[in-house]
Amino acid sequence: MTLLTLTYVLLLAGRAFTLLAEPGVVPKLMGAGMLLFPAIAIWALWRELQFGLRSEKLVRRAVAEGLYELELELRPSGKATKESAAREFERVRENFNDSWQHWLLLAEAYDANGDRKRARSAMRTAILRANNPESSEP
């Protein structure tokens, strides 16, 4: 996906510079507008890569500190069964406190239940709490 996005950025930026080289106001405005899309794509790609690297680093830290893992029963595809995912989510929720470790477990529990949006939000909070223990703002 990264390679595809970078290819898109290069092709679109090339077209934008071609338009900027043309005489006339309209092509120049179109070229300038087209440069906005590659800039947004690069920013979004950078944010996603940054999130992934920080998440990975936090999980490695949790494993090194001996944080328990979710006890999930897996299907042959590698996905958790609904029953085990729900059971582990309840266990995490019942024992929850505001530490980064519990936010990390909550993110994994959300992910096991298929709720990617909440999983990513919980992981962002875990990263924030791990980097700034005094933070109480999610």
N, C-alpha and C positions, 0 to 999 in steps of 0.2 A: 504494500500500500504506500509505503514511503517513496519507493522508486516511482510509482505511478503518479503520485502527487508532485514529485520533483520534475518529472517529465512534463506534466501539465503546466507547471510554473514556467519552465524554460520555453515551451512552445508559445504560451500566451504572452510572456514577456517579449519574445522575439517579434510576435505580431504587433505588440504595442509599440515597440521601438521603430518598426517599419512605418506605422501610422504617424508617429511623432516626426519622422523624417520627411513626410509628405508636406507639400505646400498647402496652405489653407488652414483655417481655424477649426473647422469641423473634424478633419482627421486628427489634428493635434489634440483636441478635446477627447475624442474617442480613444486615442492612444494613452492619454493620461488616465482616463477612466479605467482602461484595461489593465493598467499597472496596479490598480487597487486590488484586483482579484488575486494576483500572485502574492502580494504582500499579506493578504488575509490568509491565504493557504499556508504560507511559510509560518506565520504566527500560530495558526491552529496546529500545524504539524509539530512545531517546537513545544507547544503546551502539552500535547499528547505524549510526546517522547519524554518530556520532563516528568509528567505524572507517572508514567510507566517505570522510569528509573527510580524515582523516589519510593514508589510502592514496593518495588523489588528490594530496595535497600532496607526498607522497614520490615519486610517479611524475613529477610536474612537476619536482621537484628533480633526479631522476635524468636526465631528458631535458636539463635545463639544463646538467648536468655532462658530458653526452655519453656516458652509459652506453649500451653497445650494446644493441640490441633482439634478441629472438629471431628467427631467420630461419625463419618458418613458412610452409608452403604452405597456402593457405586454400581451402576449398571455396566454392562459390557462396553457401552460407549464412553464411559468415564464420567458421566453425569451422575449426580446424587439422586437417590430415589426421593420422591416427594415426602414420604413418611419420615425418613431419616433427616432430611433437610428441615422439615417442620419441627422435629424433636430437638435438633441442635439449635435452631433459632430460639426456641422457648428456653432452652438451657442458658444460652448466652444472655437473653433478655432478663431472666430471673437473677442472674449473678452480675448484672451490668453495674459498673461504676464509671466514672468519667475519665478513666485513664486511656492512654493511647492503645494499650494492649487490648482493652475491651472494645474500643472502637474498631480495631483491626479485626477482632473476632466477629464483631457485628457486620463488618463489611463482607467477610467470608460467608457468614450465615445468609445475608441478603443475596449474595451471588449464588450460593447453593440453591436458594429458593427461586432463582431466576429473575430477581429484581435488580437489574444492572444499575438503574438510576440511583437507587438508594445505596447500593453497594459502593458506587463511585463517590457518592457524597460522604458516606461513613469513612471511606479510605482517605478522602481529603482531610476530614476531621482528625483521623488518626495521625496523618503526616503532620498536621498543624500542632497537635498536642505533643508529639514526639520531639518536634523541633523547638517548641516553646511550652514547657510544662506548666507555666503559670497561666496560660491561655484558657479561658473558660468560654470563649466565643466559638461556636461551631463554624 
